């Protein structure tokens, strides 16, 4: 396939996904989504559909063109595809899609190893893509164990990253570790902005690397307005696994006499750590912008993205563009250099 054919196929896939969200998915796909939720209760139908809508937006023709224009077009026409093994995380629905897209658009063969928490969704997307362009069928496979590969892209925790380095170090590779989003507040945010911040915190129950896990707030910040603004997300109280985490963390903090604030479904506590447990958001006071920027620069390896009036707009954490690469590593440049 030519680069133009590959690009056209993904653009048509985006249109197909958009139609599914607008008019409703067919019975077979609905059954698969239900099975996905049964296997992984974190993957509720609402979030699966939200993720599909995000993919549809990402795959619009103008977005694809804008993304690819910066790359060497001669490399995109390369005639010798490499076998690229991709180890997918399973924290949020379709989390491995961007790697899937990059491998195939770059003209390489995709060999995916899915997490046990997310075995069904990416293969479903692959089937939809093959319906659009049958030539992709010989370019896509999902396996239990990676072998006969030329390169690896692996995403996991800091602990699994050491495992990946050991087993895949001999290949050309991208290995990603834990990262989180943070939000910088100035103290003058409107209620609407703080409500949008709630979207950045609660979408996917906070399990994504782009979910806000920590707030940086001016010293003396009053959280009353924040708690009022995020009340609309109280529906998370209906999710057993989320509330089990909330109850557990609350009990631990009480037993250890750790000060915290809460609103019956979210705990916030002052802590210098950027990662936070499910149902908990850390916060840290800052005194001036210069010291704050120095602090953020020191922790840049832990930060996936920054939300705030001077950064990514509130409510947009889970809407990355095609060129917003995880961990700041240009996946397409890596693949085109193999």
Secondary structure, DSSP 8 states (H G I E B T S, - for coil): --HHHHHHHHHHHHHHHHHHHHH---HHHHHHHHHHHHH-TTS-HHHHHHHHHHHHHHT-HHHHHHHHTTS-HHHHT-S---EEEEE---SSTTTTHHHHHHHHHTT-EEEEE--TT-SSHHHHHHHHHHHH-GGGGGGEEE-SS--S-SEEEEE--HHHHHHHHHHHTTSEEEEE---EEEEE--S---HHHHHHHHHHHHGGGG-STTSEEEEEEETT---HHHHHHTGGGGGGGG-HHHHHHHHHHHHHHHHTT---EE-SS-EEEE-S-S---TTEEEEEEES-HHHHHHHHHHTGGGEEEEESTTSB-TT-TT---TT--GGG--HHHHHHT-
